[in-house]
Amino acid sequence: MNNPRFADDIALMGKCREEIQKMGVELVSARDETSLHLNSDKTKYTSNRSKENLKIQEWEIGLMGELKD
């Protein structure tokens, strides 16, 4: 992350759950080094494979519900 102080929306995309978790750990580290705030109430993820919450350190990210037209 080059300049997370001005981040508004961040999308982490990967080929597998482990790749997303690794990027999430990097994001949490950037948060800890800056004044970045991650709002767990507004953070969700989607997957075409997993149906369980994603845990990154102490931060648990819920699965987003179905998208509607």
Order of alpha helices (4+ residues) and beta strands (2+ residues): alpha-beta-beta-beta
